[in-house]
Amino acid sequence: MRVTRLFDNPEWMRFGACTKPDVDPDTMFPPRGGDHTAQAKLICRGCKVRQLCLDWALTNHIPHGVAGGLSPRERWAVQRQEDAA
C-alpha cells in the first residue's frame, strides 16, 4: 500500500536529481520508441528521492516521462503486478 500523505505537499520534489540546474528537463521526457530513456535513468540512479518519485508516479498514474527511474511502460508493468497482488 502506498503512503499517500507524502503526496499532499510534494516538497520532496525539489530534492530530485532531475531538478538540478545542469539537467535539461527534456531529458526526463524522451521520445517514445526505442530506449531513449537511458540518460534519464542515469540521472535517477543517484537520486535521493527516487523511491518517493516512483511512488508518486504510480499513485498518480503519470503516463509520461521517466519517474523514479522507470519509463511509463515499466511503471505500467509495476502497476499491473501490484493490482494483481
C-alpha positions as CSV (number, residue, x, y, z in Angstrom):
1,M,0.0,0.0,0.0
2,R,1.3,3.4,-0.9
3,V,1.8,6.2,1.6
4,T,-0.4,8.9,0.1
5,R,0.2,11.5,2.8
6,L,3.6,12.1,1.3
7,F,1.9,13.5,-1.8
8,D,-0.3,16.1,-0.1
9,N,2.6,18.6,-0.3
10,P,5.3,17.2,-2.6
11,E,8.1,19.2,-1.0
12,W,10.4,16.3,-1.7
13,M,10.3,17.1,-5.4
14,R,12.7,20.0,-5.0
15,F,15.4,17.5,-3.9
16,G,15.1,15.4,-7.1
17,A,18.3,14.9,-9.1
18,C,16.3,16.0,-12.2
19,T,15.7,19.4,-10.7
20,K,19.4,20.4,-10.6
21,P,20.4,23.4,-12.9
22,D,22.6,21.2,-15.1
23,V,19.8,18.8,-16.0
24,D,17.7,19.7,-19.1
25,P,14.1,18.9,-18.1
26,D,13.5,17.5,-21.6
27,T,15.9,14.7,-20.7
28,M,13.3,13.3,-18.4
29,F,10.7,13.2,-21.2
30,P,12.5,11.3,-24.0
31,P,10.8,10.5,-27.3
32,R,8.8,7.3,-27.5
33,G,10.1,4.2,-29.1
34,G,13.5,2.6,-28.7
35,D,15.4,3.1,-25.5
36,H,15.8,6.8,-25.3
37,T,15.4,6.6,-21.5
38,A,19.0,5.7,-20.7
39,Q,20.2,9.2,-19.8
40,A,17.1,10.0,-17.7
41,K,17.6,6.7,-15.8
42,L,21.2,7.5,-15.1
43,I,20.0,10.8,-13.5
44,C,17.5,8.9,-11.4
45,R,20.0,6.3,-10.3
46,G,21.7,8.6,-7.8
47,C,18.6,10.5,-6.8
48,K,17.9,10.8,-3.0
49,V,14.1,10.9,-3.6
50,R,13.9,8.2,-6.3
51,Q,11.5,5.9,-4.3
52,L,9.2,8.8,-3.4
53,C,9.2,9.9,-7.1
54,L,8.3,6.3,-8.2
55,D,5.6,6.1,-5.6
56,W,4.2,9.4,-6.7
57,A,4.2,8.4,-10.4
58,L,2.5,5.1,-9.6
59,T,-0.1,6.6,-7.3
60,N,-1.0,9.4,-9.7
61,H,-0.8,7.2,-12.8
62,I,1.7,9.5,-14.5
63,P,1.7,8.5,-18.2
64,H,4.7,10.4,-19.5
65,G,8.4,10.7,-18.7
66,V,10.9,8.9,-16.6
67,A,10.0,9.0,-12.9
68,G,11.6,7.1,-10.1
69,G,14.0,5.5,-12.6
70,L,11.3,3.8,-14.7
71,S,9.7,4.6,-18.0
72,P,6.0,4.8,-18.4
73,R,5.9,1.3,-19.8
74,E,7.9,0.0,-16.9
75,R,5.7,1.8,-14.4
76,W,2.6,0.3,-16.1
77,A,4.1,-3.2,-15.6
78,V,4.7,-2.5,-11.9
79,Q,1.2,-1.2,-11.5
80,R,-0.3,-4.3,-13.2
81,Q,1.7,-6.5,-10.8
82,E,0.6,-4.5,-7.8
83,D,-3.1,-4.6,-9.0
84,A,-2.8,-8.4,-9.4
85,A,-1.4,-8.9,-5.9
